[in-house]
Amino acid sequence: LSTTNPNFGDNVQLDSVVMTIPYYSSRIAAGDNEYQLDSIYGEGSFDLKIYETSFFLRDLDPDTDFEQAQKYYSDQQEEVEQNIIGQPIYTDANFSPSDQAYVSYEVDASGENDTIAKTPAFRIKLPVTFFEEKIIDKEGSEELSNNTNFRDYFRSLYIKAEPNAGENLQILFNFATAEASIDLYYTTENENVDGEVQRSRGMYTLNIAGGNSFN
């Protein structure tokens, strides 16, 4: 959670949920927005699915009396898949990465809208209903009161890529950058100085950067 115990306001309407994980990339020429991806291996596309799982990515290893960091290994895929919850929350049977910069619309320090070009990223829309139930409807709950509770409540997301016939695409994501996040965009009701009810925009962030992950 970017902030614990969030207050979303009155009559919240969640409009969209966007997951962003940057690729490793480099700018082709100074001053322009053309990039070359440094983290793509092979070519083509793959079958992409994202699941929620109950697999707990703990920080410390209980077998060492919680004195050493927990180790994770690439052969634990079956263990992760045994903890999948329900159907995938996102699917794309022919996913391939884009080397294009994307545009982010943000509010600057003076309250004005600002348009910013960002480096290429894995950027997708996740289901609004899922995050309404998982986050928005949990306002004021113990699950959102602190990050220890939250990480036990919403344990992990599993991004699964399976090869399409005759294609061999692989991608290395940049999980370390602060841009790696899930952003919830919503509107809420409030009164202006004249007592009129109006809707204003808000955004709440679930940080991916700094969390535990393994391939």
N, C-alpha and C positions, 0 to 999 in steps of 0.2 A: 504494500500500500504506500502511495506517495505521501499521504497524510492519514493517520489513524482516526477512527471514529468520525468519518466524514459526515457533513450535513449538506445534503443536496438541495434543500429548500422545499417549497410547497408545490404540489401537483407536478412532480417531475415527469418529463417525457424524454425518454432516451431515444435519440435520433439515429446514432450510428456508433459502431465500435470498430476501431481500426488497430490492427496489429502491425507494427513496424519493426523490422530487424534489418539493419543496414548490411549490404554486402561490403567486402573489402574492395576498394576501387581507387583509382588514381585519375586525376584530371588530365585530359589529353593536352590541353594548352591553357596557359594562364589567362584568367579573365573570362573564360567561357564555361558553359555548363555541359560540355561533352566529356564523358568518362569512359574509361576502360576498366572492366571488372577484373579483379586480380584473384578471385576466389571461385572461378568456374572451371570445372574439369570435365572433358568430354563435350558432347553437344546433344541437341534434341530436347526432349521433355521427359517428365516423369509423372506418375500418378501420385498426387499429394493428398494426404488426409491429416486432419488435426483432431485429436481426441482429448477429452478430460480423463485423467486417471486418478486413482487413489494411491498411487505409488508415492511414498514420502521421501523427498530429497532432503534428508537431514544434513546438518552441518558437521556434527561430530559422531564418531564411531562408538557405539555403546560397548563393543567388545574391548575397547581400550579405556574403559571407565570415562568415556567422553573427553579424553585428553588429546586425541589425535583426530585430524580431519577424516570424515567418511570418504572412502574410496569407491568409485563407481567404474564399471568395466563395460566394454562394448558387447560382451557376450551376455549381458543382462536383459537383452531385448525381450526374451520370452517372459521374464519376471515382470517387466513393465506391462506387456500386453495382457497378462493375467489380471491386471488391475484396471483395465479400461472400463470406463463408466458409459454405458449406452452407445449410441451411434455417433459417428464423427460429427463435430460441430462445423467442420469445413471440408469441402472436397473440391478438387480440380484435377480431372483425369489427364490433362495435358499441360501441366505447369512448366513454364520456362521463364528464366529471369530476364529482366529488362535492364539495359545499361543507361537508361534515360534518367535524368534528374527528375524529382517530383516537386510539386509546389505545395507549400504549407501556408495556410492562412492563419495568422496569429494576431493577437492584440499586443501592441507595443506598450512601453511604460507610460505613454501619454493617453492611452485608451483608444488609440486609432488602430484601424485594421492595417496589418502589414503582410505583404506577400514575400515569402522567402523560398528560394530554390534550395533543395536539399539533395545530398548525394544519393545515388541509386540504392534502393532498398527493397527487400521483400515486404510488400505492403498490401494487406488484404483486409476486407471487411468481414468481421465475425458476426454471428447472429445476435440481433438486438434482444430477442426474447430470453436467450440463455443468460445474458449479462444483466437483464432486468431482474431475473430471479436470483442470480448469483451475487450481485453487488447492490443494485439500487434498492431492492426490496429488503435488504439486510441492514439498512440504515438504523443506527441505534442498537444494533445487536452485539453480543459478545464476540461474534465471529470477526467483526470489523473494529473491535475496540483496541486491538494491538496486533502487531505483525506475527507474534508467536501463535496466537489463536488463528489468524488468517491463513498462515501457511499450513496449519493442520486441517483447516476447513477446505481450502482450495489448493490441493496438494501439488498437482503438476499438469502440464499440457504436454502431449506427445505428438510431435510432428513426424509423420511417417512418409517416406518417399519410396515408392516401388518403381523399378524400371519399366518403361514401355518397350514393346517388342522392337529389337534392333537399335535401341538408343542407350546411351551410357552417360547421361548427364549426372554430375554431382556438384554440390554447392557447399562452400564453407561460409557459415554466417558469422557476422561480427557481433557476438552477444555482449562484448565488453563495453561498447559505446553507450553513452547515456541516451542515445536516440532509440535504443531497443526498449519498446514499451507496448502496452495495450492502452489506448486512449478511448475513453467514453465521452462522447459529445452529447449534451443534453440541453433542454430548456427548462426553466422553472418560473413560477409566478412570483411577482413582487409588486409593491405599490410605489408609484412615483410620488413626487412632492405634492401633487394635486390630489392624491388619494386614488388615482386611477390604477387599476390592475393591468400590468403588462408582463410580457414574457421576456426573459433575458437568457443569454447563452452561457453555458458553463462547460468545463472539461475536467474530467477526473482521470488520473493516470495510475495504472498498475505497472510498476517498474519490472522489466525483464533483466536489465543490466544489474549485476551484482548478485543475482540469484544463482542457485546451483543448476548446472546443466551437464549432460554428457551425451556422447554419440555412441 
